[in-house]
Amino acid sequence: MFILKGIEQLENAIAKAKKVRPRVEFDRFGRYRVSGSKGYYTVICRKDERGIKTVACTCKASERGLPCYHSAAALSLHIGLARRQQTA
Ligand SMILES: [Zn+2]
C-alpha cells in the first residue's frame, strides 16, 4: 500500500502501464481488478476522512510500498469515475 500524494510519484508506473496495457475490470467504485503477469490483482483506492488517499494492490511491489503499474492503471479509471461522481 502507498499514500498517493501526487501523480509525479506514479510516473514510472504509468509509463509501464502504457507499455504493458493491463486489463482493468471494474468491481465497484474504489475496487478494481487488474491483469498482471500472474493473473489478476485487486487494487483498492481509498480516501480517508482526512482526505488522505491510499492505494493498495495485492502484488509484491505494492506489499513493499511501491507504486505498481496495476495501481496506475486502476487509478486512471478511478480518477475518471471520481470526477464524474463529483459533477453528477
Ligand atoms: Zn500491483
PDB file of the backbone (N, CA, C, O) and the ligand in Angstrom, with CONECT records:
HET     ZN  A 101       1
ATOM      1  N   MET A   1       0.836  -1.191   0.000  1.00  0.00           N
ATOM      2  CA  MET A   1       0.000   0.000   0.000  1.00  0.00           C
ATOM      3  C   MET A   1       0.876   1.249   0.000  1.00  0.00           C
ATOM      4  O   MET A   1       1.932   1.256   0.632  1.00  0.00           O
ATOM      5  N   PHE A   2       0.470   2.275  -0.677  1.00  0.00           N
ATOM      6  CA  PHE A   2       1.206   3.534  -0.632  1.00  0.00           C
ATOM      7  C   PHE A   2       0.230   4.696  -0.565  1.00  0.00           C
ATOM      8  O   PHE A   2      -0.930   4.578  -0.960  1.00  0.00           O
ATOM      9  N   ILE A   3       0.722   5.825  -0.054  1.00  0.00           N
ATOM     10  CA  ILE A   3      -0.095   7.029   0.039  1.00  0.00           C
ATOM     11  C   ILE A   3       0.079   7.823  -1.248  1.00  0.00           C
ATOM     12  O   ILE A   3       1.199   8.089  -1.685  1.00  0.00           O
ATOM     13  N   LEU A   4      -1.018   8.187  -1.832  1.00  0.00           N
ATOM     14  CA  LEU A   4      -0.980   8.931  -3.085  1.00  0.00           C
ATOM     15  C   LEU A   4      -0.882  10.425  -2.778  1.00  0.00           C
ATOM     16  O   LEU A   4      -1.816  11.034  -2.257  1.00  0.00           O
ATOM     17  N   LYS A   5       0.268  10.993  -3.113  1.00  0.00           N
ATOM     18  CA  LYS A   5       0.485  12.418  -2.852  1.00  0.00           C
ATOM     19  C   LYS A   5       0.356  13.230  -4.120  1.00  0.00           C
ATOM     20  O   LYS A   5      -0.072  14.384  -4.093  1.00  0.00           O
ATOM     21  N   GLY A   6       0.723  12.631  -5.213  1.00  0.00           N
ATOM     22  CA  GLY A   6       0.640  13.338  -6.489  1.00  0.00           C
ATOM     23  C   GLY A   6       0.927  12.381  -7.617  1.00  0.00           C
ATOM     24  O   GLY A   6       1.397  11.263  -7.404  1.00  0.00           O
ATOM     25  N   ILE A   7       0.639  12.830  -8.810  1.00  0.00           N
ATOM     26  CA  ILE A   7       0.782  11.969  -9.973  1.00  0.00           C
ATOM     27  C   ILE A   7       2.269  11.726 -10.307  1.00  0.00           C
ATOM     28  O   ILE A   7       2.610  10.756 -10.984  1.00  0.00           O
ATOM     29  N   GLU A   8       3.156  12.635  -9.813  1.00  0.00           N
ATOM     30  CA  GLU A   8       4.603  12.508 -10.123  1.00  0.00           C
ATOM     31  C   GLU A   8       5.160  11.174  -9.642  1.00  0.00           C
ATOM     32  O   GLU A   8       5.968  10.548 -10.329  1.00  0.00           O
ATOM     33  N   GLN A   9       4.726  10.742  -8.461  1.00  0.00           N
ATOM     34  CA  GLN A   9       5.277   9.521  -7.902  1.00  0.00           C
ATOM     35  C   GLN A   9       4.852   8.280  -8.716  1.00  0.00           C
ATOM     36  O   GLN A   9       5.404   7.192  -8.549  1.00  0.00           O
ATOM     37  N   LEU A  10       3.869   8.474  -9.587  1.00  0.00           N
ATOM     38  CA  LEU A  10       3.370   7.359 -10.392  1.00  0.00           C
ATOM     39  C   LEU A  10       3.941   7.350 -11.809  1.00  0.00           C
ATOM     40  O   LEU A  10       3.602   6.483 -12.614  1.00  0.00           O
ATOM     41  N   GLU A  11       4.811   8.323 -12.112  1.00  0.00           N
ATOM     42  CA  GLU A  11       5.294   8.456 -13.491  1.00  0.00           C
ATOM     43  C   GLU A  11       5.811   7.158 -14.099  1.00  0.00           C
ATOM     44  O   GLU A  11       5.427   6.772 -15.203  1.00  0.00           O
ATOM     45  N   ASN A  12       6.697   6.490 -13.349  1.00  0.00           N
ATOM     46  CA  ASN A  12       7.266   5.241 -13.855  1.00  0.00           C
ATOM     47  C   ASN A  12       6.206   4.161 -14.013  1.00  0.00           C
ATOM     48  O   ASN A  12       6.200   3.413 -14.990  1.00  0.00           O
ATOM     49  N   ALA A  13       5.305   4.094 -13.026  1.00  0.00           N
ATOM     50  CA  ALA A  13       4.241   3.087 -13.059  1.00  0.00           C
ATOM     51  C   ALA A  13       3.294   3.344 -14.231  1.00  0.00           C
ATOM     52  O   ALA A  13       2.827   2.405 -14.875  1.00  0.00           O
ATOM     53  N   ILE A  14       3.014   4.619 -14.504  1.00  0.00           N
ATOM     54  CA  ILE A  14       2.133   4.970 -15.624  1.00  0.00           C
ATOM     55  C   ILE A  14       2.805   4.597 -16.952  1.00  0.00           C
ATOM     56  O   ILE A  14       2.167   4.068 -17.862  1.00  0.00           O
ATOM     57  N   ALA A  15       4.108   4.887 -17.037  1.00  0.00           N
ATOM     58  CA  ALA A  15       4.852   4.538 -18.257  1.00  0.00           C
ATOM     59  C   ALA A  15       4.809   3.035 -18.494  1.00  0.00           C
ATOM     60  O   ALA A  15       4.662   2.583 -19.630  1.00  0.00           O
ATOM     61  N   LYS A  16       4.937   2.267 -17.425  1.00  0.00           N
ATOM     62  CA  LYS A  16       4.897   0.810 -17.573  1.00  0.00           C
ATOM     63  C   LYS A  16       3.491   0.341 -17.953  1.00  0.00           C
ATOM     64  O   LYS A  16       3.327  -0.543 -18.794  1.00  0.00           O
ATOM     65  N   ALA A  17       2.487   0.941 -17.327  1.00  0.00           N
ATOM     66  CA  ALA A  17       1.103   0.570 -17.639  1.00  0.00           C
ATOM     67  C   ALA A  17       0.790   0.828 -19.112  1.00  0.00           C
ATOM     68  O   ALA A  17       0.069   0.059 -19.748  1.00  0.00           O
ATOM     69  N   LYS A  18       1.340   1.918 -19.645  1.00  0.00           N
ATOM     70  CA  LYS A  18       1.111   2.249 -21.057  1.00  0.00           C
ATOM     71  C   LYS A  18       1.748   1.209 -21.969  1.00  0.00           C
ATOM     72  O   LYS A  18       1.232   0.907 -23.045  1.00  0.00           O
ATOM     73  N   LYS A  19       2.882   0.666 -21.520  1.00  0.00           N
ATOM     74  CA  LYS A  19       3.600  -0.323 -22.308  1.00  0.00           C
ATOM     75  C   LYS A  19       2.920  -1.691 -22.201  1.00  0.00           C
ATOM     76  O   LYS A  19       2.707  -2.373 -23.203  1.00  0.00           O
ATOM     77  N   VAL A  20       2.585  -2.075 -20.968  1.00  0.00           N
ATOM     78  CA  VAL A  20       2.032  -3.414 -20.709  1.00  0.00           C
ATOM     79  C   VAL A  20       0.544  -3.491 -21.085  1.00  0.00           C
ATOM     80  O   VAL A  20       0.043  -4.544 -21.480  1.00  0.00           O
ATOM     81  N   ARG A  21      -0.143  -2.359 -20.955  1.00  0.00           N
ATOM     82  CA  ARG A  21      -1.579  -2.276 -21.225  1.00  0.00           C
ATOM     83  C   ARG A  21      -2.386  -3.388 -20.529  1.00  0.00           C
ATOM     84  O   ARG A  21      -2.994  -4.229 -21.192  1.00  0.00           O
ATOM     85  N   PRO A  22      -2.385  -3.383 -19.193  1.00  0.00           N
ATOM     86  CA  PRO A  22      -3.155  -4.408 -18.471  1.00  0.00           C
ATOM     87  C   PRO A  22      -4.655  -4.187 -18.622  1.00  0.00           C
ATOM     88  O   PRO A  22      -5.117  -3.073 -18.866  1.00  0.00           O
ATOM     89  N   ARG A  23      -5.389  -5.257 -18.475  1.00  0.00           N
ATOM     90  CA  ARG A  23      -6.849  -5.141 -18.484  1.00  0.00           C
ATOM     91  C   ARG A  23      -7.306  -4.660 -17.117  1.00  0.00           C
ATOM     92  O   ARG A  23      -6.862  -5.181 -16.094  1.00  0.00           O
ATOM     93  N   VAL A  24      -8.180  -3.681 -17.090  1.00  0.00           N
ATOM     94  CA  VAL A  24      -8.719  -3.199 -15.821  1.00  0.00           C
ATOM     95  C   VAL A  24     -10.207  -3.505 -15.802  1.00  0.00           C
ATOM     96  O   VAL A  24     -10.957  -3.080 -16.681  1.00  0.00           O
ATOM     97  N   GLU A  25     -10.622  -4.253 -14.782  1.00  0.00           N
ATOM     98  CA  GLU A  25     -12.043  -4.570 -14.649  1.00  0.00           C
ATOM     99  C   GLU A  25     -12.618  -3.854 -13.443  1.00  0.00           C
ATOM    100  O   GLU A  25     -12.045  -3.868 -12.353  1.00  0.00           O
ATOM    101  N   PHE A  26     -13.742  -3.241 -13.662  1.00  0.00           N
ATOM    102  CA  PHE A  26     -14.439  -2.513 -12.612  1.00  0.00           C
ATOM    103  C   PHE A  26     -15.165  -3.519 -11.724  1.00  0.00           C
ATOM    104  O   PHE A  26     -15.930  -4.348 -12.217  1.00  0.00           O
ATOM    105  N   ASP A  27     -14.929  -3.449 -10.427  1.00  0.00           N
ATOM    106  CA  ASP A  27     -15.648  -4.305  -9.485  1.00  0.00           C
ATOM    107  C   ASP A  27     -16.739  -3.452  -8.849  1.00  0.00           C
ATOM    108  O   ASP A  27     -17.930  -3.683  -9.059  1.00  0.00           O
ATOM    109  N   ARG A  28     -16.312  -2.464  -8.067  1.00  0.00           N
ATOM    110  CA  ARG A  28     -17.210  -1.408  -7.607  1.00  0.00           C
ATOM    111  C   ARG A  28     -16.361  -0.173  -7.421  1.00  0.00           C
ATOM    112  O   ARG A  28     -15.137  -0.244  -7.529  1.00  0.00           O
ATOM    113  N   PHE A  29     -16.987   0.964  -7.142  1.00  0.00           N
ATOM    114  CA  PHE A  29     -16.216   2.208  -7.029  1.00  0.00           C
ATOM    115  C   PHE A  29     -15.116   2.059  -5.979  1.00  0.00           C
ATOM    116  O   PHE A  29     -15.400   1.790  -4.812  1.00  0.00           O
ATOM    117  N   GLY A  30     -13.868   2.232  -6.393  1.00  0.00           N
ATOM    118  CA  GLY A  30     -12.749   2.115  -5.474  1.00  0.00           C
ATOM    119  C   GLY A  30     -12.127   0.737  -5.441  1.00  0.00           C
ATOM    120  O   GLY A  30     -11.141   0.512  -4.738  1.00  0.00           O
ATOM    121  N   ARG A  31     -12.702  -0.199  -6.206  1.00  0.00           N
ATOM    122  CA  ARG A  31     -12.173  -1.560  -6.200  1.00  0.00           C
ATOM    123  C   ARG A  31     -12.119  -2.084  -7.638  1.00  0.00           C
ATOM    124  O   ARG A  31     -13.135  -2.149  -8.330  1.00  0.00           O
ATOM    125  N   TYR A  32     -10.917  -2.453  -8.066  1.00  0.00           N
ATOM    126  CA  TYR A  32     -10.711  -2.850  -9.463  1.00  0.00           C
ATOM    127  C   TYR A  32      -9.859  -4.107  -9.532  1.00  0.00           C
ATOM    128  O   TYR A  32      -9.080  -4.401  -8.625  1.00  0.00           O
ATOM    129  N   ARG A  33     -10.020  -4.829 -10.604  1.00  0.00           N
ATOM    130  CA  ARG A  33      -9.170  -5.995 -10.860  1.00  0.00           C
ATOM    131  C   ARG A  33      -8.319  -5.671 -12.075  1.00  0.00           C
ATOM    132  O   ARG A  33      -8.822  -5.236 -13.111  1.00  0.00           O
ATOM    133  N   VAL A  34      -7.014  -5.893 -11.925  1.00  0.00           N
ATOM    134  CA  VAL A  34      -6.081  -5.554 -12.995  1.00  0.00           C
ATOM    135  C   VAL A  34      -5.273  -6.794 -13.360  1.00  0.00           C
ATOM    136  O   VAL A  34      -4.754  -7.484 -12.482  1.00  0.00           O
ATOM    137  N   SER A  35      -5.168  -7.074 -14.655  1.00  0.00           N
ATOM    138  CA  SER A  35      -4.423  -8.252 -15.094  1.00  0.00           C
ATOM    139  C   SER A  35      -2.926  -8.012 -14.935  1.00  0.00           C
ATOM    140  O   SER A  35      -2.430  -6.914 -15.189  1.00  0.00           O
ATOM    141  N   GLY A  36      -2.221  -9.044 -14.514  1.00  0.00           N
ATOM    142  CA  GLY A  36      -0.778  -8.959 -14.336  1.00  0.00           C
ATOM    143  C   GLY A  36      -0.122 -10.219 -14.849  1.00  0.00           C
ATOM    144  O   GLY A  36      -0.761 -11.064 -15.475  1.00  0.00           O
ATOM    145  N   SER A  37       1.166 -10.331 -14.575  1.00  0.00           N
ATOM    146  CA  SER A  37       1.912 -11.477 -15.092  1.00  0.00           C
ATOM    147  C   SER A  37       1.416 -12.798 -14.503  1.00  0.00           C
ATOM    148  O   SER A  37       1.541 -13.848 -15.134  1.00  0.00           O
ATOM    149  N   LYS A  38       0.853 -12.745 -13.294  1.00  0.00           N
ATOM    150  CA  LYS A  38       0.376 -13.978 -12.645  1.00  0.00           C
ATOM    151  C   LYS A  38      -1.113 -13.889 -12.331  1.00  0.00           C
ATOM    152  O   LYS A  38      -1.530 -14.124 -11.197  1.00  0.00           O
ATOM    153  N   GLY A  39      -1.888 -13.558 -13.313  1.00  0.00           N
ATOM    154  CA  GLY A  39      -3.326 -13.470 -13.106  1.00  0.00           C
ATOM    155  C   GLY A  39      -3.747 -12.085 -12.654  1.00  0.00           C
ATOM    156  O   GLY A  39      -3.032 -11.104 -12.857  1.00  0.00           O
ATOM    157  N   TYR A  40      -4.899 -12.021 -12.050  1.00  0.00           N
ATOM    158  CA  TYR A  40      -5.457 -10.730 -11.687  1.00  0.00           C
ATOM    159  C   TYR A  40      -5.063 -10.285 -10.299  1.00  0.00           C
ATOM    160  O   TYR A  40      -4.982 -11.091  -9.372  1.00  0.00           O
ATOM    161  N   TYR A  41      -4.815  -8.984 -10.161  1.00  0.00           N
ATOM    162  CA  TYR A  41      -4.563  -8.372  -8.873  1.00  0.00           C
ATOM    163  C   TYR A  41      -5.744  -7.467  -8.541  1.00  0.00           C
ATOM    164  O   TYR A  41      -6.416  -6.941  -9.428  1.00  0.00           O
ATOM    165  N   THR A  42      -5.980  -7.299  -7.242  1.00  0.00           N
ATOM    166  CA  THR A  42      -7.053  -6.412  -6.814  1.00  0.00           C
ATOM    167  C   THR A  42      -6.440  -5.108  -6.318  1.00  0.00           C
ATOM    168  O   THR A  42      -5.519  -5.110  -5.501  1.00  0.00           O
ATOM    169  N   VAL A  43      -6.959  -4.010  -6.820  1.00  0.00           N
ATOM    170  CA  VAL A  43      -6.468  -2.690  -6.409  1.00  0.00           C
ATOM    171  C   VAL A  43      -7.604  -1.964  -5.694  1.00  0.00           C
ATOM    172  O   VAL A  43      -8.715  -1.853  -6.214  1.00  0.00           O
ATOM    173  N   ILE A  44      -7.307  -1.473  -4.495  1.00  0.00           N
ATOM    174  CA  ILE A  44      -8.286  -0.720  -3.697  1.00  0.00           C
ATOM    175  C   ILE A  44      -7.819   0.730  -3.594  1.00  0.00           C
ATOM    176  O   ILE A  44      -6.712   0.999  -3.128  1.00  0.00           O
ATOM    177  N   CYS A  45      -8.657   1.652  -4.027  1.00  0.00           N
ATOM    178  CA  CYS A  45      -8.347   3.084  -3.918  1.00  0.00           C
ATOM    179  C   CYS A  45      -9.270   3.672  -2.859  1.00  0.00           C
ATOM    180  O   CYS A  45     -10.491   3.531  -2.927  1.00  0.00           O
ATOM    181  N   ARG A  46      -8.662   4.333  -1.880  1.00  0.00           N
ATOM    182  CA  ARG A  46      -9.457   4.884  -0.774  1.00  0.00           C
ATOM    183  C   ARG A  46      -9.072   6.318  -0.474  1.00  0.00           C
ATOM    184  O   ARG A  46      -7.952   6.752  -0.745  1.00  0.00           O
ATOM    185  N   LYS A  47     -10.018   7.038   0.087  1.00  0.00           N
ATOM    186  CA  LYS A  47      -9.734   8.369   0.619  1.00  0.00           C
ATOM    187  C   LYS A  47     -10.314   8.392   2.024  1.00  0.00           C
ATOM    188  O   LYS A  47     -11.509   8.162   2.210  1.00  0.00           O
ATOM    189  N   ASP A  48      -9.468   8.670   3.016  1.00  0.00           N
ATOM    190  CA  ASP A  48      -9.980   8.647   4.394  1.00  0.00           C
ATOM    191  C   ASP A  48     -10.611   9.994   4.772  1.00  0.00           C
ATOM    192  O   ASP A  48     -10.663  10.917   3.959  1.00  0.00           O
ATOM    193  N   GLU A  49     -11.083  10.087   6.008  1.00  0.00           N
ATOM    194  CA  GLU A  49     -11.820  11.280   6.441  1.00  0.00           C
ATOM    195  C   GLU A  49     -10.942  12.535   6.466  1.00  0.00           C
ATOM    196  O   GLU A  49     -11.455  13.654   6.436  1.00  0.00           O
ATOM    197  N   ARG A  50      -9.607  12.346   6.521  1.00  0.00           N
ATOM    198  CA  ARG A  50      -8.699  13.497   6.472  1.00  0.00           C
ATOM    199  C   ARG A  50      -8.323  13.861   5.038  1.00  0.00           C
ATOM    200  O   ARG A  50      -7.568  14.805   4.803  1.00  0.00           O
ATOM    201  N   GLY A  51      -8.850  13.115   4.101  1.00  0.00           N
ATOM    202  CA  GLY A  51      -8.568  13.401   2.699  1.00  0.00           C
ATOM    203  C   GLY A  51      -7.294  12.744   2.185  1.00  0.00           C
ATOM    204  O   GLY A  51      -6.821  13.054   1.091  1.00  0.00           O
ATOM    205  N   ILE A  52      -6.743  11.831   2.987  1.00  0.00           N
ATOM    206  CA  ILE A  52      -5.522  11.138   2.563  1.00  0.00           C
ATOM    207  C   ILE A  52      -5.902   9.958   1.662  1.00  0.00           C
ATOM    208  O   ILE A  52      -6.713   9.106   2.023  1.00  0.00           O
ATOM    209  N   LYS A  53      -5.285   9.942   0.482  1.00  0.00           N
ATOM    210  CA  LYS A  53      -5.605   8.900  -0.489  1.00  0.00           C
ATOM    211  C   LYS A  53      -4.595   7.771  -0.413  1.00  0.00           C
ATOM    212  O   LYS A  53      -3.385   7.998  -0.445  1.00  0.00           O
ATOM    213  N   THR A  54      -5.095   6.576  -0.314  1.00  0.00           N
ATOM    214  CA  THR A  54      -4.208   5.415  -0.305  1.00  0.00           C
ATOM    215  C   THR A  54      -4.604   4.455  -1.421  1.00  0.00           C
ATOM    216  O   THR A  54      -5.771   4.347  -1.798  1.00  0.00           O
ATOM    217  N   VAL A  55      -3.598   3.771  -1.930  1.00  0.00           N
ATOM    218  CA  VAL A  55      -3.835   2.784  -2.976  1.00  0.00           C
ATOM    219  C   VAL A  55      -3.177   1.490  -2.535  1.00  0.00           C
ATOM    220  O   VAL A  55      -2.004   1.482  -2.162  1.00  0.00           O
ATOM    221  N   ALA A  56      -3.923   0.401  -2.576  1.00  0.00           N
ATOM    222  CA  ALA A  56      -3.380  -0.892  -2.196  1.00  0.00           C
ATOM    223  C   ALA A  56      -3.598  -1.880  -3.318  1.00  0.00           C
ATOM    224  O   ALA A  56      -4.689  -1.966  -3.882  1.00  0.00           O
ATOM    225  N   CYS A  57      -2.550  -2.629  -3.643  1.00  0.00           N
ATOM    226  CA  CYS A  57      -2.642  -3.664  -4.663  1.00  0.00           C
ATOM    227  C   CYS A  57      -2.183  -4.963  -4.012  1.00  0.00           C
ATOM    228  O   CYS A  57      -1.444  -4.940  -3.028  1.00  0.00           O
ATOM    229  N   THR A  58      -2.614  -6.082  -4.552  1.00  0.00           N
ATOM    230  CA  THR A  58      -2.265  -7.360  -3.952  1.00  0.00           C
ATOM    231  C   THR A  58      -0.949  -7.925  -4.501  1.00  0.00           C
ATOM    232  O   THR A  58      -0.589  -9.055  -4.171  1.00  0.00           O
ATOM    233  N   CYS A  59      -0.227  -7.167  -5.328  1.00  0.00           N
ATOM    234  CA  CYS A  59       1.029  -7.690  -5.875  1.00  0.00           C
ATOM    235  C   CYS A  59       2.198  -7.440  -4.923  1.00  0.00           C
ATOM    236  O   CYS A  59       2.065  -6.733  -3.924  1.00  0.00           O
ATOM    237  N   LYS A  60       3.340  -8.033  -5.251  1.00  0.00           N
ATOM    238  CA  LYS A  60       4.530  -7.953  -4.381  1.00  0.00           C
ATOM    239  C   LYS A  60       5.090  -6.533  -4.262  1.00  0.00           C
ATOM    240  O   LYS A  60       5.483  -6.119  -3.171  1.00  0.00           O
ATOM    241  N   ALA A  61       5.130  -5.788  -5.357  1.00  0.00           N
ATOM    242  CA  ALA A  61       5.682  -4.427  -5.321  1.00  0.00           C
ATOM    243  C   ALA A  61       4.887  -3.555  -4.359  1.00  0.00           C
ATOM    244  O   ALA A  61       5.460  -2.793  -3.580  1.00  0.00           O
ATOM    245  N   SER A  62       3.572  -3.670  -4.418  1.00  0.00           N
ATOM    246  CA  SER A  62       2.713  -2.867  -3.551  1.00  0.00           C
ATOM    247  C   SER A  62       2.883  -3.258  -2.089  1.00  0.00           C
ATOM    248  O   SER A  62       2.785  -2.407  -1.205  1.00  0.00           O
ATOM    249  N   GLU A  63       3.136  -4.538  -1.828  1.00  0.00           N
ATOM    250  CA  GLU A  63       3.390  -5.001  -0.459  1.00  0.00           C
ATOM    251  C   GLU A  63       4.585  -4.278   0.135  1.00  0.00           C
ATOM    252  O   GLU A  63       4.643  -4.045   1.342  1.00  0.00           O
ATOM    253  N   ARG A  64       5.549  -3.920  -0.729  1.00  0.00           N
ATOM    254  CA  ARG A  64       6.744  -3.211  -0.266  1.00  0.00           C
ATOM    255  C   ARG A  64       6.545  -1.698  -0.299  1.00  0.00           C
ATOM    256  O   ARG A  64       7.484  -0.941  -0.054  1.00  0.00           O
ATOM    257  N   GLY A  65       5.320  -1.256  -0.601  1.00  0.00           N
ATOM    258  CA  GLY A  65       5.022   0.177  -0.578  1.00  0.00           C
ATOM    259  C   GLY A  65       5.381   0.903  -1.861  1.00  0.00           C
ATOM    260  O   GLY A  65       5.472   2.130  -1.874  1.00  0.00           O
ATOM    261  N   LEU A  66       5.587   0.156  -2.945  1.00  0.00           N
ATOM    262  CA  LEU A  66       5.950   0.775  -4.219  1.00  0.00           C
ATOM    263  C   LEU A  66       4.711   0.932  -5.096  1.00  0.00           C
ATOM    264  O   LEU A  66       3.861   0.045  -5.157  1.00  0.00           O
ATOM    265  N   PRO A  67       4.624   2.089  -5.781  1.00  0.00           N
ATOM    266  CA  PRO A  67       3.504   2.253  -6.711  1.00  0.00           C
ATOM    267  C   PRO A  67       3.708   1.337  -7.919  1.00  0.00           C
ATOM    268  O   PRO A  67       4.676   1.498  -8.662  1.00  0.00           O
ATOM    269  N   CYS A  68       2.810   0.387  -8.115  1.00  0.00           N
ATOM    270  CA  CYS A  68       2.958  -0.571  -9.214  1.00  0.00           C
ATOM    271  C   CYS A  68       2.118  -0.121 -10.408  1.00  0.00           C
ATOM    272  O   CYS A  68       1.283   0.776 -10.293  1.00  0.00           O
ATOM    273  N   TYR A  69       2.352  -0.756 -11.548  1.00  0.00           N
ATOM    274  CA  TYR A  69       1.599  -0.340 -12.733  1.00  0.00           C
ATOM    275  C   TYR A  69       0.134  -0.763 -12.673  1.00  0.00           C
ATOM    276  O   TYR A  69      -0.708  -0.191 -13.366  1.00  0.00           O
ATOM    277  N   HIS A  70      -0.176  -1.775 -11.836  1.00  0.00           N
ATOM    278  CA  HIS A  70      -1.594  -2.149 -11.658  1.00  0.00           C
ATOM    279  C   HIS A  70      -2.345  -0.985 -11.013  1.00  0.00           C
ATOM    280  O   HIS A  70      -3.447  -0.619 -11.422  1.00  0.00           O
ATOM    281  N   SER A  71      -1.698  -0.414  -9.980  1.00  0.00           N
ATOM    282  CA  SER A  71      -2.292   0.732  -9.286  1.00  0.00           C
ATOM    283  C   SER A  71      -2.476   1.904 -10.242  1.00  0.00           C
ATOM    284  O   SER A  71      -3.514   2.566 -10.238  1.00  0.00           O
ATOM    285  N   ALA A  72      -1.451   2.153 -11.065  1.00  0.00           N
ATOM    286  CA  ALA A  72      -1.523   3.264 -12.020  1.00  0.00           C
ATOM    287  C   ALA A  72      -2.684   3.055 -12.994  1.00  0.00           C
ATOM    288  O   ALA A  72      -3.426   3.992 -13.293  1.00  0.00           O
ATOM    289  N   ALA A  73      -2.837   1.828 -13.486  1.00  0.00           N
ATOM    290  CA  ALA A  73      -3.903   1.531 -14.442  1.00  0.00           C
ATOM    291  C   ALA A  73      -5.275   1.678 -13.782  1.00  0.00           C
ATOM    292  O   ALA A  73      -6.194   2.247 -14.371  1.00  0.00           O
ATOM    293  N   ALA A  74      -5.408   1.160 -12.550  1.00  0.00           N
ATOM    294  CA  ALA A  74      -6.683   1.246 -11.835  1.00  0.00           C
ATOM    295  C   ALA A  74      -7.009   2.694 -11.487  1.00  0.00           C
ATOM    296  O   ALA A  74      -8.163   3.115 -11.558  1.00  0.00           O
ATOM    297  N   LEU A  75      -5.977   3.451 -11.111  1.00  0.00           N
ATOM    298  CA  LEU A  75      -6.186   4.845 -10.729  1.00  0.00           C
ATOM    299  C   LEU A  75      -6.686   5.704 -11.882  1.00  0.00           C
ATOM    300  O   LEU A  75      -7.501   6.605 -11.684  1.00  0.00           O
ATOM    301  N   SER A  76      -6.197   5.423 -13.088  1.00  0.00           N
ATOM    302  CA  SER A  76      -6.645   6.240 -14.217  1.00  0.00           C
ATOM    303  C   SER A  76      -8.155   6.064 -14.420  1.00  0.00           C
ATOM    304  O   SER A  76      -8.853   7.011 -14.782  1.00  0.00           O
ATOM    305  N   LEU A  77      -8.650   4.846 -14.183  1.00  0.00           N
ATOM    306  CA  LEU A  77     -10.088   4.608 -14.257  1.00  0.00           C
ATOM    307  C   LEU A  77     -10.794   5.251 -13.058  1.00  0.00           C
ATOM    308  O   LEU A  77     -11.827   5.904 -13.201  1.00  0.00           O
ATOM    309  N   HIS A  78     -10.205   5.047 -11.866  1.00  0.00           N
ATOM    310  CA  HIS A  78     -10.802   5.552 -10.630  1.00  0.00           C
ATOM    311  C   HIS A  78     -10.948   7.079 -10.645  1.00  0.00           C
ATOM    312  O   HIS A  78     -11.990   7.613 -10.267  1.00  0.00           O
ATOM    313  N   ILE A  79      -9.903   7.764 -11.081  1.00  0.00           N
ATOM    314  CA  ILE A  79      -9.925   9.232 -11.109  1.00  0.00           C
ATOM    315  C   ILE A  79     -11.017   9.730 -12.055  1.00  0.00           C
ATOM    316  O   ILE A  79     -11.723  10.691 -11.752  1.00  0.00           O
ATOM    317  N   GLY A  80     -11.145   9.067 -13.199  1.00  0.00           N
ATOM    318  CA  GLY A  80     -12.203   9.426 -14.147  1.00  0.00           C
ATOM    319  C   GLY A  80     -13.589   9.249 -13.538  1.00  0.00           C
ATOM    320  O   GLY A  80     -14.471  10.088 -13.723  1.00  0.00           O
ATOM    321  N   LEU A  81     -13.774   8.141 -12.806  1.00  0.00           N
ATOM    322  CA  LEU A  81     -15.072   7.867 -12.174  1.00  0.00           C
ATOM    323  C   LEU A  81     -15.356   8.856 -11.048  1.00  0.00           C
ATOM    324  O   LEU A  81     -16.488   9.310 -10.881  1.00  0.00           O
ATOM    325  N   ALA A  82     -14.315   9.186 -10.276  1.00  0.00           N
ATOM    326  CA  ALA A  82     -14.471  10.117  -9.160  1.00  0.00           C
ATOM    327  C   ALA A  82     -14.882  11.496  -9.673  1.00  0.00           C
ATOM    328  O   ALA A  82     -15.726  12.169  -9.080  1.00  0.00           O
ATOM    329  N   ARG A  83     -14.267  11.905 -10.791  1.00  0.00           N
ATOM    330  CA  ARG A  83     -14.615  13.191 -11.399  1.00  0.00           C
ATOM    331  C   ARG A  83     -16.072  13.207 -11.823  1.00  0.00           C
ATOM    332  O   ARG A  83     -16.787  14.187 -11.618  1.00  0.00           O
ATOM    333  N   ARG A  84     -16.495  12.101 -12.419  1.00  0.00           N
ATOM    334  CA  ARG A  84     -17.873  12.031 -12.920  1.00  0.00           C
ATOM    335  C   ARG A  84     -18.880  12.077 -11.750  1.00  0.00           C
ATOM    336  O   ARG A  84     -19.965  12.644 -11.869  1.00  0.00           O
ATOM    337  N   GLN A  85     -18.481  11.455 -10.607  1.00  0.00           N
ATOM    338  CA  GLN A  85     -19.353  11.468  -9.426  1.00  0.00           C
ATOM    339  C   GLN A  85     -19.530  12.881  -8.891  1.00  0.00           C
ATOM    340  O   GLN A  85     -20.624  13.282  -8.494  1.00  0.00           O
ATOM    341  N   GLN A  86     -18.415  13.635  -8.889  1.00  0.00           N
ATOM    342  CA  GLN A  86     -18.462  14.990  -8.352  1.00  0.00           C
ATOM    343  C   GLN A  86     -19.317  15.916  -9.216  1.00  0.00           C
ATOM    344  O   GLN A  86     -19.978  16.825  -8.714  1.00  0.00           O
ATOM    345  N   THR A  87     -19.289  15.667 -10.510  1.00  0.00           N
ATOM    346  CA  THR A  87     -20.036  16.555 -11.408  1.00  0.00           C
ATOM    347  C   THR A  87     -21.495  16.119 -11.538  1.00  0.00           C
ATOM    348  O   THR A  87     -22.330  16.878 -12.030  1.00  0.00           O
ATOM    349  N   ALA A  88     -21.804  14.888 -11.094  1.00  0.00           N
ATOM    350  CA  ALA A  88     -23.177  14.374 -11.230  1.00  0.00           C
ATOM    351  C   ALA A  88     -24.115  15.006 -10.202  1.00  0.00           C
ATOM    352  O   ALA A  88     -25.304  14.688 -10.173  1.00  0.00           O
TER     353      ALA A  88
HETATM  354 ZN    ZN A 101       0.252  -4.153  -8.230  1.00  0.00          ZN2+
END
